[in-house]
Amino acid sequence: QVQLVESGGGLVQSGGSLRLSCAASGFTFSTYIMSWYRQAPGKERELVAGISRGGDSTNYANSVKGRFTISRDNAKNTVYLQMYSLEPEDTAVYYCKARSPGGIYWGQGTQVTVSS
């Protein structure tokens, strides 16, 4: 059974930091490209960051470049999103996504709320 379980969300003040984790199971994690997306109330889901299978290539939305870092540990089947200098505009539900030619999987999301 495929599972993606996000954790690490919460309430933080503007300028603060959070580290999100996404633990994967039920598939060969190292063969999947991993991404973090977010969806704010009333807005479409948007890509935040992505990382290649081996972790050697990453990409970021312009709005988070220089503040967020995506990483993965294939030995632990986990992908991370380290978030610094959080802003109220970062408030959203954050989802991790696993993608390969064999399929796409989504987690249930974790809420991040940044207060001003």
N, C-alpha and C positions, 0 to 999 in steps of 0.2 A: 504494500500500500504506500503510495507516494504521499509524503508529507513535507511541507515547508512551514516551519514554525518561527515566526518573528518574535523578538523580545527586545526589551531595552527602551521602549518608548516611555513617555511620561510628560510631566509638566516641568518646564524650565524657564528661567527668566531670560529676557533678551541678553545676548552676549554669552550665554552659557553653552555647555557642551552636552552631548549625549552620544552613546555608542549603541547602535542597533546591531542585533545578531539575527541570523536566519539559519536555523538548523535544518538540514535536509536528510531525508531517509527514503528508502524505497526505490532508489534509482542510482545510477552510477554518476555521482556528483561531478567527478573530474571531467566528464565528457560534455557537460552542460555549460553554456555561457550563462552567467548570472547577472542579474540587474536589480536595481532598486527603483521603484516607482513611488509616486505619491499622488494623493487625491485630496484636494481641499474641498470644503463644502461648496457646492454649486459650480465646481470646476471639473474639467476632464482630468482623467488620470494622465500624469506626465512622467517621462523618464527622468530620473535623477542622476543615475550613474550605472555604468556597466563594466564588467570585467571579463576577460577572456578565460578560456578553460584552464590555462596554466598560470594565470594571474599576471602575465607580463604586459598586458595591454589593458588600458582603462579609458573610459570616456565619461564626460560629465556635462550636465546641463550648464549653460552659461551662468545661470543664477546661483550655482553652488560652487563653481570653480574657485579653488583656493581656500574654500571653507570645509568642504566634505572630502573624505577619502574612502574609497571602496577597496576592500581587500578580501582575500579568501584563504582558507586553510583546507586544502583538499584532504589532508589526513583526518581532519575533524568534521568534514562535510558541512562546513559552515562558511557563510559569507557575512561580512561586516560592513557597516557604514558608520564611520567616525564623523561626527558633525561638530564643528566648532563655530563660534561667533553666530549662534542661532539668532534668527530674526522672527518677529511675529508672522512674517510672510511664509515662513517655513512650516507653519502649523498645517498639519494634514495627517491623514492615515498613510503610513508608509508600508509598501508591499514589496516582497521579494518575488522574483520571477526566475524560473529556470527554463532555458530554451535550448533545444537541439533539433536536428532533423526528425527525431523520433517523437517530439512532442513539446508542449509548453505547459508548465505548471505554475500556479500562483499560491502564495500563502494567504492567510486570512487578514493580515495587516496588524500594525501596531500604531496606536495613536501618539502623535507628537504634538504637544501644545506649547507654544512659546508666548509668554506673557510680556507685555511691554512695560 
